[in-house]
Amino acid sequence: MTRLSAPLSTVAEAAAEAAHAAAGRSGVRVAELRETADLQRLCALFGTIWRAEPGGEPPMITSFLRALCHTGNYVTGAFDGDEMVGACVGVYAEPAGEVLHSHMAGVAASARARNIGYTLKLHQRAWALARGIKRVTWTYDPLIRRNAHFNITKLGALPTAYFTDFYGPMEDAVNGGTPTDRVLVEWRLDSGRAVTAASGVRVPAPVADAPKVLSVGPDGLPLHDPAAVRSGSSVVLAEVPADIERMRRTDRANADAWRATLREVLGGLFGAGAAVTGFSPANCYVIDLEAS
């Protein structure tokens, strides 16, 4: 991956400027949280976003956040005036001193479409670079199309691994009790991709056309075409459905089919040494079969 030749301190300064500008455009103030009352507000906010079922696990608890704050981890909120409208939580990861794992981030429904999630991530990038950390990781559901677009195109991060049922079943409005397959994303903070994204320019997919190994059929069901991998093309595309969260509520059988098929396709290709290199405007993962 292309790295910048500028010293890390220069990259960190530019990252802080980009984060400050993004906060101004979205009309929020991003701040690290320390007080118990603010940590409680963060937990309440995440509760309204994920909406756990009765008896299910809350997405975040105050005592855990207190421990994270005490040990110097990343716990921040985005404020519109006095109202917390977004938050992000990250923890130091292995190798020690080199990686931050961004565990959870969310924005209130009333504040979406203001790029507050983007603002939080740019703040996290600046925070990490200021501490000499060049890599941030996190996981996301590869079936949620908007998250794939956000992570890969808007931030410049890239998926690097596929995990089957990473958290186990989660009974909430987002996961709906389905298997929690995830991909691991790596955000190389000093890469050309990350710098381009931090400037507000979306990172383009490396190819516009390639055979589809996975596509959305006329009935909404997944269409897996293994022949695409044998077509001689070094790149294939894997399309994902428009709204898997709604599908989980309205057509669980179809949603389960998508989970199983993407697991086979994307998980299988990762296992064979392929790499995701982008997310196309046609809502497809761009997969390089010859990455290894």
C-alpha positions as semicolon CSV with decimal commas, in nm:
position;residue;x (nm);y (nm);z (nm)
1;M;0,000;0,000;0,000
2;T;0,127;0,346;-0,088
3;R;0,259;0,540;0,211
4;L;0,333;0,909;0,233
5;S;0,691;1,033;0,241
6;A;0,607;1,317;0,484
7;P;0,713;1,279;0,850
8;L;0,446;1,135;1,078
9;S;0,425;1,464;1,270
10;T;0,330;1,644;0,949
11;V;0,068;1,382;0,867
12;A;-0,068;1,410;1,223
13;E;-0,095;1,789;1,197
14;A;-0,281;1,764;0,868
15;A;-0,510;1,498;1,020
16;A;-0,596;1,729;1,310
17;E;-0,680;2,008;1,067
18;A;-0,899;1,777;0,858
19;A;-1,083;1,656;1,170
20;H;-1,143;2,013;1,288
21;A;-1,275;2,115;0,946
22;A;-1,508;1,814;0,930
23;A;-1,651;1,897;1,273
24;G;-1,721;2,252;1,158
25;R;-1,900;2,132;0,845
26;S;-2,119;1,889;1,040
27;G;-2,194;2,139;1,313
28;V;-2,068;1,932;1,606
29;R;-1,800;1,942;1,871
30;V;-1,609;1,617;1,926
31;A;-1,463;1,565;2,272
32;E;-1,312;1,286;2,478
33;L;-1,543;1,173;2,756
34;R;-1,434;1,137;3,118
35;E;-1,730;1,218;3,346
36;T;-1,963;0,939;3,454
37;A;-2,268;1,136;3,343
38;D;-2,130;1,160;2,989
39;L;-2,047;0,790;2,984
40;Q;-2,404;0,717;3,089
41;R;-2,529;0,936;2,806
42;L;-2,312;0,743;2,561
43;C;-2,461;0,414;2,680
44;A;-2,813;0,553;2,647
45;L;-2,737;0,677;2,294
46;F;-2,604;0,340;2,182
47;G;-2,909;0,177;2,339
48;T;-3,141;0,386;2,120
49;I;-2,936;0,306;1,808
50;W;-2,907;-0,072;1,850
51;R;-3,237;-0,124;2,038
52;A;-3,160;-0,452;2,211
53;E;-3,451;-0,691;2,262
54;P;-3,585;-0,740;2,619
55;G;-3,344;-0,963;2,803
56;G;-3,069;-0,904;2,549
57;E;-2,727;-0,757;2,620
58;P;-2,699;-0,377;2,614
59;P;-2,452;-0,259;2,349
60;M;-2,238;-0,076;2,606
61;I;-2,221;-0,038;2,985
62;T;-2,091;0,254;3,192
63;S;-1,851;0,054;3,409
64;F;-1,671;-0,080;3,103
65;L;-1,638;0,271;2,960
66;R;-1,501;0,394;3,290
67;A;-1,229;0,127;3,274
68;L;-1,145;0,225;2,916
69;C;-1,117;0,594;3,005
70;H;-0,902;0,518;3,307
71;T;-0,655;0,322;3,093
72;G;-0,625;0,590;2,824
73;N;-0,837;0,436;2,550
74;Y;-1,049;0,624;2,295
75;V;-1,396;0,726;2,419
76;T;-1,550;1,028;2,248
77;G;-1,883;1,196;2,191
78;A;-2,007;1,432;1,919
79;F;-2,216;1,717;2,058
80;D;-2,466;1,943;1,890
81;G;-2,486;2,211;2,157
82;D;-2,542;2,014;2,477
83;E;-2,691;1,709;2,304
84;M;-2,474;1,404;2,240
85;V;-2,563;1,296;1,886
86;G;-2,283;1,049;1,817
87;A;-2,009;0,855;1,991
88;C;-1,715;0,627;1,920
89;V;-1,524;0,382;2,141
90;G;-1,185;0,226;2,067
91;V;-0,930;0,018;2,258
92;Y;-0,558;-0,034;2,220
93;A;-0,478;-0,359;2,039
94;E;-0,184;-0,581;1,946
95;P;0,086;-0,507;1,850
96;A;0,101;-0,281;2,156
97;G;0,145;0,084;2,074
98;E;0,083;0,032;1,703
99;V;-0,289;-0,042;1,662
100;L;-0,619;0,096;1,789
101;H;-0,928;-0,124;1,754
102;S;-1,243;0,081;1,703
103;H;-1,504;-0,130;1,877
104;M;-1,824;0,070;1,831
105;A;-1,946;0,392;1,673
106;G;-2,294;0,528;1,616
107;V;-2,496;0,839;1,535
108;A;-2,847;0,925;1,655
109;A;-3,117;0,881;1,390
110;S;-3,214;1,247;1,429
111;A;-2,862;1,357;1,333
112;R;-2,788;1,137;1,033
113;A;-2,704;1,273;0,687
114;R;-2,477;1,534;0,848
115;N;-2,152;1,337;0,810
116;I;-2,116;1,307;1,187
117;G;-1,993;0,948;1,160
118;Y;-1,725;1,068;0,918
119;T;-1,634;1,348;1,157
120;L;-1,595;1,101;1,446
121;K;-1,367;0,879;1,240
122;L;-1,148;1,170;1,132
123;H;-1,118;1,272;1,497
124;Q;-1,020;0,915;1,580
125;R;-0,759;0,919;1,302
126;A;-0,608;1,244;1,432
127;W;-0,613;1,114;1,791
128;A;-0,432;0,795;1,690
129;L;-0,169;0,967;1,475
130;A;-0,095;1,213;1,755
131;R;-0,001;0,909;1,966
132;G;0,214;0,748;1,697
133;I;-0,050;0,492;1,598
134;K;-0,065;0,432;1,223
135;R;-0,334;0,165;1,202
136;V;-0,695;0,144;1,320
137;T;-0,900;-0,175;1,283
138;W;-1,267;-0,256;1,329
139;T;-1,525;-0,508;1,218
140;Y;-1,850;-0,458;1,030
141;D;-2,123;-0,669;0,874
142;P;-2,021;-0,707;0,508
143;L;-2,387;-0,734;0,406
144;I;-2,466;-0,378;0,520
145;R;-2,403;-0,189;0,200
146;R;-2,386;0,162;0,344
147;N;-2,117;0,051;0,588
148;A;-1,910;-0,103;0,310
149;H;-1,934;0,222;0,114
150;F;-1,849;0,431;0,421
151;N;-1,552;0,224;0,534
152;I;-1,393;0,157;0,196
153;T;-1,489;0,454;-0,020
154;K;-1,538;0,737;0,227
155;L;-1,261;0,651;0,475
156;G;-1,016;0,461;0,256
157;A;-0,999;0,152;0,480
158;L;-0,992;-0,201;0,338
159;P;-1,127;-0,539;0,457
160;T;-0,854;-0,791;0,531
161;A;-1,024;-1,098;0,684
162;Y;-1,363;-1,270;0,716
163;F;-1,492;-1,398;1,052
164;T;-1,787;-1,637;1,082
165;D;-2,044;-1,555;1,354
166;F;-1,790;-1,329;1,527
167;Y;-2,008;-1,220;1,823
168;G;-2,261;-1,502;1,823
169;P;-2,633;-1,421;1,775
170;M;-2,724;-1,067;1,882
171;E;-3,088;-0,986;1,951
172;D;-3,117;-0,624;1,846
173;A;-3,269;-0,412;1,572
174;V;-2,955;-0,419;1,358
175;N;-2,855;-0,786;1,378
176;G;-3,197;-0,944;1,431
177;G;-3,063;-1,260;1,592
178;T;-2,886;-1,372;1,273
179;P;-2,527;-1,504;1,269
180;T;-2,289;-1,212;1,318
181;D;-2,041;-1,267;1,036
182;R;-1,795;-0,978;1,015
183;V;-1,504;-0,860;0,807
184;L;-1,202;-0,703;0,970
185;V;-1,115;-0,361;0,831
186;E;-0,769;-0,207;0,843
187;W;-0,732;0,170;0,814
188;R;-0,375;0,263;0,731
189;L;-0,380;0,616;0,864
190;D;-0,072;0,738;0,679
191;S;-0,165;0,581;0,345
192;G;-0,254;0,773;0,032
193;R;-0,606;0,626;0,051
194;A;-0,663;0,763;0,401
195;V;-0,522;1,105;0,318
196;T;-0,737;1,129;0,005
197;A;-1,046;1,032;0,205
198;A;-0,967;1,281;0,482
199;S;-0,964;1,559;0,222
200;G;-1,328;1,480;0,145
201;V;-1,258;1,297;-0,183
202;R;-1,411;0,951;-0,210
203;V;-1,162;0,679;-0,290
204;P;-1,255;0,530;-0,630
205;A;-1,279;0,158;-0,693
206;P;-0,981;0,031;-0,895
207;V;-1,196;-0,116;-1,175
208;A;-1,533;-0,029;-1,326
209;D;-1,616;-0,361;-1,490
210;A;-1,540;-0,725;-1,412
211;P;-1,734;-1,053;-1,398
212;K;-1,972;-1,089;-1,105
213;V;-1,917;-1,383;-0,878
214;L;-2,219;-1,270;-0,674
215;S;-2,517;-1,060;-0,778
216;V;-2,871;-0,972;-0,670
217;G;-3,123;-1,181;-0,861
218;P;-3,459;-1,058;-0,995
219;D;-3,632;-1,200;-0,686
220;G;-3,379;-1,044;-0,450
221;L;-3,208;-1,376;-0,384
222;P;-2,830;-1,408;-0,417
223;L;-2,695;-1,543;-0,747
224;H;-2,357;-1,712;-0,706
225;D;-2,161;-1,769;-1,027
226;P;-1,845;-1,970;-0,950
227;A;-1,751;-1,954;-1,319
228;A;-1,659;-1,588;-1,272
229;V;-1,354;-1,696;-1,070
230;R;-1,248;-1,927;-1,355
231;S;-1,311;-1,670;-1,629
232;G;-0,949;-1,565;-1,658
233;S;-1,013;-1,223;-1,508
234;S;-0,784;-1,128;-1,219
235;V;-1,069;-0,929;-1,063
236;V;-1,428;-1,026;-0,976
237;L;-1,718;-0,836;-0,823
238;A;-1,946;-0,941;-0,538
239;E;-2,270;-0,743;-0,513
240;V;-2,462;-0,699;-0,187
241;P;-2,834;-0,625;-0,140
242;A;-2,974;-0,277;-0,089
243;D;-3,107;-0,315;0,267
244;I;-3,021;-0,635;0,453
245;E;-3,154;-0,494;0,783
246;R;-3,502;-0,449;0,639
247;M;-3,476;-0,791;0,474
248;R;-3,408;-0,950;0,812
249;R;-3,738;-0,810;0,936
250;T;-3,948;-0,887;0,629
251;D;-3,790;-1,193;0,462
252;R;-3,573;-1,387;0,704
253;A;-3,523;-1,680;0,464
254;N;-3,379;-1,450;0,197
255;A;-3,161;-1,275;0,454
256;D;-3,027;-1,610;0,573
257;A;-2,954;-1,707;0,211
258;W;-2,753;-1,389;0,166
259;R;-2,554;-1,456;0,482
260;A;-2,468;-1,810;0,376
261;T;-2,381;-1,713;0,019
262;L;-2,162;-1,414;0,103
263;R;-1,987;-1,627;0,365
264;E;-1,912;-1,885;0,095
265;V;-1,806;-1,629;-0,165
266;L;-1,623;-1,358;0,027
267;G;-1,505;-1,579;0,310
268;G;-1,390;-1,841;0,063
269;L;-1,201;-1,595;-0,152
270;F;-1,029;-1,440;0,150
271;G;-0,930;-1,792;0,255
272;A;-0,783;-1,851;-0,092
273;G;-0,564;-1,541;-0,064
274;A;-0,777;-1,288;-0,255
275;A;-0,806;-0,928;-0,137
276;V;-1,077;-0,664;-0,145
277;T;-0,937;-0,355;-0,316
278;G;-1,245;-0,133;-0,332
279;F;-1,622;-0,095;-0,333
280;S;-1,774;0,003;-0,666
281;P;-2,049;0,257;-0,742
282;A;-2,259;-0,046;-0,843
283;N;-2,247;-0,166;-0,479
284;C;-2,000;-0,446;-0,535
285;Y;-1,689;-0,552;-0,352
286;V;-1,396;-0,540;-0,593
287;I;-1,188;-0,853;-0,531
288;D;-0,837;-0,909;-0,661
289;L;-0,790;-1,283;-0,709
290;E;-0,413;-1,253;-0,755
291;A;-0,334;-1,043;-0,448
292;S;-0,121;-1,313;-0,294
